[in-house]
Amino acid sequence: GLIINISSWAGKHVSVVTGPAYTAAKHAMNAMNESINMEACTYGVRATAICPGEVATPILDNRPIPVTQEDRDKMVQAEDCGEVIRFLATLPKHVCINDMTISPTWNRGYVAAAGSQLPR
């Protein structure tokens, strides 16, 4: 069988934006996913953790600093995640993608880091 877990960029990268509880939970999910692959591979079970960066969803409305529509348009879209899930589901049974990170090309974390390193 195939298990597809929706993890997060936060499951691979620590950030003050996501907070300690969310980050720890997503790291734990990725560890669980790897454990499933180690323990169940001989039974034909494979597990994949999808680790998207920022996804343009309504939860962004709850952010203390509003996310502009222009920024939302540059983020990973829910449909992009759906396409990844479809791709994973169609792979042959002998193929296991342990985890897949999905990042927008215009990654706000990268842009912020680059901005702090550029000469002014």
C-alpha positions in Angstrom: 0.0 0.0 0.0 0.9 3.7 -0.2 0.7 6.2 2.7 1.0 9.9 1.8 1.5 12.2 4.8 1.2 15.9 4.4 4.1 17.3 6.4 5.6 20.7 6.0 8.7 22.7 5.1 8.8 23.1 8.9 9.4 19.4 9.2 12.8 19.9 7.6 13.7 23.5 8.4 13.4 25.3 11.8 11.8 28.8 11.6 10.5 31.4 14.0 7.5 31.8 11.7 6.1 28.3 12.3 6.8 28.1 16.0 8.2 25.3 18.2 5.1 23.1 18.6 4.3 23.0 14.8 7.9 22.5 13.9 8.3 19.7 16.4 5.1 18.0 15.3 6.2 18.1 11.6 9.7 16.8 12.4 8.0 13.9 14.3 5.7 13.2 11.3 8.8 12.9 9.1 10.5 10.6 11.6 7.3 8.4 11.8 7.2 8.3 8.0 10.8 7.0 7.9 10.1 4.5 10.6 7.1 3.2 8.6 9.3 2.7 5.6 11.9 0.9 7.6 9.4 -1.4 9.3 6.8 -2.1 6.6 8.9 -2.1 3.4 9.0 -6.0 3.4 5.2 -6.0 3.3 5.0 -3.7 0.2 4.1 -0.7 2.2 5.7 2.6 1.3 5.2 6.0 2.9 5.9 9.5 1.5 6.0 12.8 3.4 5.1 15.8 1.3 6.8 18.9 2.7 5.4 22.0 1.1 6.6 25.5 1.8 4.1 28.2 2.2 0.8 27.2 0.5 -1.8 29.9 -0.4 -4.7 28.8 1.8 -7.2 30.6 3.9 -5.2 30.0 7.1 -2.9 32.9 5.9 -5.7 35.2 6.9 -4.8 34.4 10.5 -1.2 35.7 10.2 -0.4 38.7 12.4 1.2 40.4 9.4 -1.2 40.2 6.4 0.0 38.3 3.3 -0.6 40.3 0.2 -2.4 38.8 -2.8 0.8 39.4 -4.8 2.7 37.2 -2.3 -0.1 34.6 -2.3 0.1 34.3 -6.0 3.8 33.4 -5.8 3.3 30.7 -3.2 2.6 27.0 -3.7 -1.0 26.5 -4.6 -3.3 23.8 -3.2 -3.6 22.5 -6.7 0.2 22.1 -6.9 0.1 19.8 -3.9 -2.8 17.9 -5.4 -0.7 17.3 -8.6 2.2 16.0 -6.4 -0.2 13.6 -4.6 -1.5 12.3 -8.0 2.1 11.8 -9.2 3.1 9.8 -6.1 -0.1 7.7 -6.4 0.8 6.7 -9.9 4.3 5.5 -9.3 5.1 1.8 -9.7 4.8 -0.2 -6.4 8.5 -0.8 -6.3 9.3 2.9 -6.1 9.2 4.8 -2.8 9.7 8.5 -2.6 10.5 8.9 1.1 9.9 12.6 1.2 9.3 15.4 -1.3 9.9 19.1 -0.5 7.8 21.5 -2.6 9.0 25.1 -2.5 7.8 28.1 -4.4 10.4 29.5 -6.7 10.0 32.9 -5.0 10.5 31.5 -1.5 9.8 34.2 1.1 12.3 32.6 3.5 15.1 32.7 0.9 14.2 36.2 -0.2 14.3 37.4 3.4 17.7 35.7 4.0 19.1 37.1 0.8 17.9 40.6 1.6 19.6 40.5 4.9 22.9 39.5 3.2 22.9 42.0 0.4 24.8 45.2 0.7 22.7 48.3 1.2 
